[in-house]
Amino acid sequence: MEILSLASKPEYIEELAELHHAEWNHLSTSITLKNRIDAIRDAARFRGIPSVFIALLEDQLLGSAAILENDMGSKPELSPWLAAVYVREDFRRQGIAKKLITRCIQEAARSNVGGLYLYTEFAAKYYEKLGWSHTERCEYKGVVVDVMYKQIAS
């Protein structure tokens, strides 16, 4: 398995957008698949923020994670964000998400970022195990989420 910048494999943008759309459309029902494809294409840069990373096994897309300037419209003062952490259901519980998250943290550190935020509906305990701290629980887009933070060593 490899963790790569999506910018180096743009042929996976549409497939990734379809996966994200199926997973998170309930949070943004007004976002079309085309909007999502465009947003992922815009975020798929080789370095810095934003960046999108993918996990590939041979030619199969397994998952993704991204670093974005902002991922929560109601918290514009918080930046940057770990976002779009996704692993295909058949490949979960194999450490892929952790590798994707680690790659995002490495890129954030390389970009001189002091810390990252994220929000999650269901995975707060998982992120706590990875060293993230809970900052608050709030409602976002009609869903209760946990906002978390991880300081990055410089």
N, C-alpha and C positions, 0 to 999 in steps of 0.2 A: 504494500500500500504506500502511496505517496501523498504528501500534502503539498499542493502547488497553488500558486497565484492563479486565480481565474483569468487574469489578463493574459496568461500564457496559454490558456485553453479556452478561447472565447466560444468555441463550438458547443460548450456545455451551458451557455447562458440560458437558452430557452428551456432546456430540461430542468435546470435548477429553478428557474422562475415558476415552472409548473409545479414542482415539489413544494416550493414556498407558498404558492397560491393555495394549494390544497391544504397545507398545514395551518396557515394564518389568515385565510380570507375572512374568518369570523371576526377578526379584529379591525378589518378595513374593508367592509363590503363594497365600498365605492371604488376601490382600486381594481382596475381591470388587469387581466393577464398581460396585456400590452404595456400598461403602466409599470407593472412589476419587471417585465423584461427590460424596459428602458432604465429603470432605477438600478437594476443589477448591472447593466452594461455601463452606466455612469460611474458606479462604485468600483468596478473591476479595474483597478490600477495596479501597476507593478510594485509600487512602494508607497508608504505613507498612509495617510487617512484621507479618503476612504480606501479600504482594501477588502477584497473578498478572497478567501482561501477555500479550496475544495480538496476533498479526499477522493482519490481514485485508486481502484484496484484494477490493473490492466486498463481497460477502456470503460469500466463501469463507475459511474458517479455514485459515491457512497454518502457524501454529506458536504456541509459547508459551515463556515463561520466568517463573520465580517467585523471590521472596525468602521464605525461611522461617527461623524461629528455629532449627530443627534439622532436618537432612535425613539424619543418620547416627546412628542410635541408639547405636552403640558409641563415639561421640565427643561426649558431651553437653556437654563443656567448650568446644567450638568453636561459635561462633555469630556472626552469622547466616550463612545459606547461599544461594548461587545454586543453583537447582534446576529440574528439569522443563524444561530447555532442549530443545526439540523443534521440528523443522521437517519438514513432509510431504516424503516422498522426492522427489516431482516438483519441489519448489521449493528443494531444497538447492543449495548453492554459488552463491547469489545475494545473499549478505550479510544474509539475514533473521535468522539466529541472532545475528550481530554486533549488529544493531539492537535485538533483544530484550534481549541482554545489556547493551548500553549503557543501555537504559531502566531495567533493574534497578539498575545501578550508580548512575544518577541518583537513583532513589528511595532507595537506601541512603544516598547522600550527603545527601539532603534530610532523612533520618531521623537524621543525625549518627552514622552507622556508620563506624568506622575502617577496616573491611575486610570482605571476604566470603570464605567458603570454598566449595568445591565438591568433588564427587568424580565421576570419570568412568572408564568402562571403556575407551573407545577414543579419546577426543579430547584427550588431554593435549597433544599437539603443537599442536593448534589453539588451545587456551587459552594455551599458552606464547607463541604469536604475538600474542595479545591482551594480553600483559603479566602473566599469572598465573604464580606461582612454585610449583614442585613442593615439597610438604612431606613427603610419604611415600607409599609404596606399601604396601597392606595388603589383607587379605582381608575382604570385607564381604558377608554373606549368600551365601557360597559362591563369590564372584566376586572376582578380583583387580582392585582399583581404585587410581587415583592420587588422592590428596587434594591439593588446590591452594588457594592463597591469593592474593588481590589486595588490596593496600592501596588505600584510597580517599582521595584528596586532599580535605582539608576546606576 
